[in-house]
Amino acid sequence: MSELAPTLSEEQQRVADRIEDSMEHVFVTGRAGTGKSTLLQHVAAHTTKAVAICAPTGVAALNVGGQTVHSLFQLPIGVIADQRLYRREEVRAVLRGIETLIVDEVSMVNADLMDAIDRSLREARRRQQEPFGGVQIVLFGDPYQLAPVPPREAEERAYFKDHYRSPWFFDAKVWQSAPLEAVELRTIHRQRDSAFADMLTAVRHGEVTPEIGRALNEAGARPVPAGAEVITLATTNATVARINQQGLAALPGRTQTAVAEIEGEFGASYYPAEPTLELKDGARVMFLRNDVSGDARWVNGTTGTVVGIARGKVTVETDEGETHDVEPATWERFRYQYDAVARSLTKDVVAEFTQFPLRLAWAVTIHKSQGQTYDRALVDLGPRAFAPGQTYVALSRLRTLDGLHLARGIRPSDVIVDPFVREFMSRAG
């Protein structure tokens, strides 16, 4: 059963109507917790247009029921530049059938890949003179939170330096002839405390005053209340793995293992959960998707404690005090096809991944906490924050300032904002 369709605010509905009632290229952005994902789900579910959805990573694509950019467009990995693109007729048919292309987490898409999307659509649709071959482009993301993966090879770095002002999607050459309308969602649904929301905005923009820094550090220095459960948000996979393994090993009893059932060519980069999940009674866990039963017993990011393990189910007591029996869930990987008879796009299931929708949750990387909401968390920036937006993403997961705990104080050097993002967003706003 599919998840319940989200209800939009007036602000979100205005943006949805703009996307539906025009062929404008629209970039939907906004601070953490403004409902970008909710809006994307609504547009995808209610549009009358032939829509294809893609994202730069396997897990992100899975979360929005689409394909990766590279899979949808059959693009090579690495810098694409002007190399000849080879694709099967069925892929070209899909590209010809698209009216609106939605790209989620677009801030991770680099300028070269955005131009390759443009060229692919022009070639497949035989409309070389029109940006994106006449397809409407709708982008979702927040450049203040996630950056494109930097090129690894020296030759690739040199190419970007010679051909682009910056590696960001908004500096792709296609935008010189295709106006991109930026729309920023401004109503924050995650934080109700306006003072905390203002602090987060300052961190997002890199405008943290000494007073704001002091307020964050004083709040974060408070000890975790006795008996309270707290998840650690850390910068590296190694730190997270160590904390989770220590937490599991410290529990008494026997470790029980659940192995995922995988059908079709799912691909490791798409795995939405651990293929081998180890649990014990007492383990801290986090849900990896919304409850699909329609009862909304939990949402993606809900945390709790395992209180029972039996064949075919895991019993979890959430931090809200509710106890639920959790059964394995199935994630479907889709591929778009073009139905020549109906003259429409269809989505076919090409692989399935079945596993308990849980992961150990004494700790999670800041990157993987993207989109989550926590009542209480310990932010561990390690020796230093090393990526633009990293500190902002970590702090903005929290509902309130009271729920913030810091492994160490935040330093000015931890608040990193890419200057190209600052300039683009100031122009876009």
Solvent accessible surface area in square Angstrom, and as a share of the most:
residue,aa,sasa,rsa
1,M,182,0.81
2,S,94,0.61
3,E,68,0.30
4,L,128,0.64
5,A,66,0.51
6,P,34,0.22
7,T,127,0.74
8,L,27,0.13
9,S,36,0.23
10,E,140,0.63
11,E,28,0.13
12,Q,6,0.03
13,Q,69,0.31
14,R,152,0.55
15,V,7,0.04
16,A,7,0.06
17,D,64,0.33
18,R,86,0.31
19,I,3,0.01
20,E,50,0.22
21,D,116,0.60
22,S,32,0.21
23,M,98,0.44
24,E,67,0.30
25,H,26,0.11
26,V,0,0.00
27,F,0,0.00
28,V,0,0.00
29,T,3,0.01
30,G,0,0.00
31,R,46,0.17
32,A,5,0.04
33,G,15,0.14
34,T,0,0.00
35,G,17,0.17
36,K,31,0.13
37,S,75,0.48
38,T,37,0.22
39,L,0,0.00
40,L,3,0.02
41,Q,81,0.36
42,H,28,0.12
43,V,10,0.05
44,A,37,0.28
45,A,70,0.55
46,H,101,0.45
47,T,28,0.16
48,T,124,0.72
49,K,34,0.14
50,A,23,0.18
51,V,23,0.13
52,A,0,0.00
53,I,10,0.05
54,C,0,0.00
55,A,0,0.00
56,P,25,0.15
57,T,51,0.30
58,G,5,0.05
59,V,61,0.35
60,A,14,0.11
61,A,0,0.00
62,L,16,0.08
63,N,100,0.51
64,V,28,0.16
65,G,14,0.14
66,G,2,0.02
67,Q,7,0.03
68,T,17,0.10
69,V,0,0.00
70,H,43,0.19
71,S,23,0.15
72,L,6,0.03
73,F,0,0.00
74,Q,64,0.29
75,L,13,0.06
76,P,51,0.32
77,I,147,0.75
78,G,36,0.35
79,V,33,0.19
80,I,2,0.01
81,A,34,0.26
82,D,126,0.65
83,Q,81,0.36
84,R,181,0.66
85,L,19,0.09
86,Y,159,0.60
87,R,26,0.09
88,R,122,0.44
89,E,84,0.38
90,E,84,0.38
91,V,13,0.08
92,R,79,0.29
93,A,18,0.14
94,V,7,0.04
95,L,0,0.00
96,R,82,0.30
97,G,15,0.15
98,I,1,0.00
99,E,83,0.37
100,T,1,0.01
101,L,0,0.00
102,I,0,0.00
103,V,0,0.00
104,D,21,0.11
105,E,39,0.18
106,V,0,0.00
107,S,0,0.00
108,M,30,0.13
109,V,0,0.00
110,N,37,0.19
111,A,0,0.00
112,D,6,0.03
113,L,13,0.06
114,M,0,0.00
115,D,24,0.13
116,A,3,0.03
117,I,0,0.00
118,D,13,0.07
119,R,58,0.21
120,S,0,0.00
121,L,0,0.00
122,R,45,0.16
123,E,62,0.28
124,A,2,0.02
125,R,38,0.14
126,R,178,0.65
127,R,101,0.37
128,Q,94,0.42
129,Q,164,0.73
130,E,67,0.30
131,P,33,0.21
132,F,0,0.00
133,G,0,0.00
134,G,24,0.23
135,V,1,0.00
136,Q,0,0.00
137,I,0,0.00
138,V,0,0.00
139,L,0,0.00
140,F,2,0.01
141,G,4,0.04
142,D,5,0.03
143,P,4,0.02
144,Y,16,0.06
145,Q,10,0.04
146,L,18,0.09
147,A,34,0.26
148,P,13,0.08
149,V,96,0.55
150,P,97,0.61
151,P,28,0.18
152,R,205,0.75
153,E,100,0.45
154,A,62,0.48
155,E,128,0.57
156,E,42,0.19
157,R,121,0.44
158,A,51,0.40
159,Y,45,0.17
160,F,13,0.06
161,K,172,0.73
162,D,114,0.59
163,H,85,0.38
164,Y,19,0.07
165,R,119,0.43
166,S,4,0.03
167,P,48,0.30
168,W,4,0.01
169,F,0,0.00
170,F,13,0.06
171,D,24,0.13
172,A,3,0.02
173,K,89,0.38
174,V,6,0.03
175,W,34,0.12
176,Q,158,0.70
177,S,74,0.48
178,A,2,0.02
179,P,101,0.64
180,L,37,0.18
181,E,67,0.30
182,A,30,0.24
183,V,23,0.13
184,E,42,0.19
185,L,0,0.00
186,R,137,0.50
187,T,66,0.39
188,I,26,0.13
189,H,67,0.30
190,R,27,0.10
191,Q,9,0.04
192,R,195,0.71
193,D,60,0.31
194,S,82,0.53
195,A,58,0.45
196,F,1,0.01
197,A,10,0.08
198,D,94,0.49
199,M,28,0.12
200,L,7,0.03
201,T,30,0.18
202,A,11,0.08
203,V,3,0.02
204,R,4,0.02
205,H,48,0.22
206,G,30,0.29
207,E,109,0.49
208,V,48,0.28
209,T,61,0.36
210,P,101,0.63
211,E,105,0.47
212,I,36,0.18
213,G,16,0.15
214,R,127,0.46
215,A,31,0.24
216,L,3,0.01
217,N,43,0.22
218,E,110,0.50
219,A,8,0.06
220,G,2,0.02
221,A,80,0.62
222,R,104,0.38
223,P,116,0.73
224,V,54,0.31
225,P,64,0.40
226,A,111,0.86
227,G,82,0.79
228,A,36,0.28
229,E,89,0.40
230,V,39,0.23
231,I,6,0.03
232,T,12,0.07
233,L,0,0.00
234,A,1,0.00
235,T,22,0.13
236,T,54,0.31
237,N,105,0.54
238,A,77,0.60
239,T,28,0.16
240,V,10,0.05
241,A,56,0.43
242,R,126,0.46
243,I,36,0.18
244,N,7,0.04
245,Q,97,0.43
246,Q,104,0.46
247,G,14,0.13
248,L,7,0.03
249,A,81,0.63
250,A,86,0.67
251,L,39,0.19
252,P,115,0.73
253,G,65,0.62
254,R,179,0.65
255,T,49,0.28
256,Q,64,0.29
257,T,76,0.44
258,A,22,0.17
259,V,109,0.63
260,A,13,0.10
261,E,117,0.52
262,I,69,0.35
263,E,108,0.49
264,G,56,0.54
265,E,143,0.64
266,F,2,0.01
267,G,37,0.36
268,A,76,0.59
269,S,83,0.53
270,Y,11,0.04
271,Y,62,0.23
272,P,19,0.12
273,A,10,0.08
274,E,86,0.38
275,P,51,0.32
276,T,69,0.40
277,L,3,0.02
278,E,68,0.31
279,L,6,0.03
280,K,17,0.07
281,D,83,0.43
282,G,27,0.26
283,A,0,0.00
284,R,12,0.05
285,V,0,0.00
286,M,3,0.01
287,F,0,0.00
288,L,33,0.17
289,R,47,0.17
290,N,54,0.28
291,D,10,0.05
292,V,44,0.25
293,S,45,0.29
294,G,28,0.26
295,D,102,0.53
296,A,70,0.55
297,R,85,0.31
298,W,18,0.06
299,V,82,0.47
300,N,60,0.31
301,G,5,0.05
302,T,20,0.12
303,T,20,0.12
304,G,0,0.00
305,T,33,0.19
306,V,1,0.01
307,V,72,0.41
308,G,19,0.18
309,I,43,0.22
310,A,54,0.42
311,R,239,0.87
312,G,43,0.41
313,K,76,0.32
314,V,3,0.02
315,T,24,0.14
316,V,0,0.00
317,E,72,0.32
318,T,5,0.03
319,D,70,0.36
320,E,117,0.52
321,G,52,0.50
322,E,93,0.42
323,T,80,0.46
324,H,25,0.11
325,D,66,0.34
326,V,1,0.00
327,E,118,0.53
328,P,60,0.38
329,A,15,0.11
330,T,57,0.33
331,W,17,0.06
332,E,69,0.31
333,R,31,0.11
334,F,39,0.16
335,R,83,0.30
336,Y,10,0.04
337,Q,60,0.27
338,Y,71,0.27
339,D,52,0.27
340,A,77,0.59
341,V,145,0.83
342,A,64,0.50
343,R,194,0.71
344,S,43,0.28
345,L,27,0.14
346,T,53,0.31
347,K,85,0.36
348,D,61,0.32
349,V,70,0.40
350,V,43,0.25
351,A,4,0.03
352,E,54,0.24
353,F,0,0.00
354,T,31,0.18
355,Q,5,0.02
356,F,19,0.08
357,P,3,0.02
358,L,0,0.00
359,R,32,0.12
360,L,18,0.09
361,A,1,0.01
362,W,48,0.17
363,A,0,0.00
364,V,0,0.00
365,T,9,0.05
366,I,4,0.02
367,H,102,0.46
368,K,118,0.50
369,S,0,0.00
370,Q,41,0.18
371,G,56,0.54
372,Q,14,0.06
373,T,37,0.22
374,Y,8,0.03
375,D,84,0.43
376,R,67,0.25
377,A,0,0.00
378,L,49,0.24
379,V,1,0.01
380,D,33,0.17
381,L,2,0.01
382,G,24,0.23
383,P,123,0.77
384,R,145,0.53
385,A,3,0.03
386,F,97,0.40
387,A,31,0.24
388,P,44,0.28
389,G,7,0.06
390,Q,19,0.08
391,T,2,0.01
392,Y,6,0.02
393,V,4,0.02
394,A,0,0.00
395,L,0,0.00
396,S,1,0.01
397,R,2,0.01
398,L,0,0.00
399,R,108,0.39
400,T,57,0.33
401,L,34,0.17
402,D,93,0.48
403,G,2,0.02
404,L,0,0.00
405,H,6,0.03
406,L,20,0.10
407,A,56,0.43
408,R,52,0.19
409,G,38,0.37
410,I,20,0.10
411,R,109,0.40
412,P,125,0.79
413,S,80,0.52
414,D,1,0.01
415,V,29,0.17
416,I,58,0.29
417,V,23,0.13
418,D,28,0.15
419,P,91,0.57
420,F,65,0.27
421,V,1,0.01
422,R,100,0.37
423,E,76,0.34
424,F,19,0.08
425,M,18,0.08
426,S,84,0.54
427,R,145,0.53
428,A,33,0.25
429,G,76,0.73
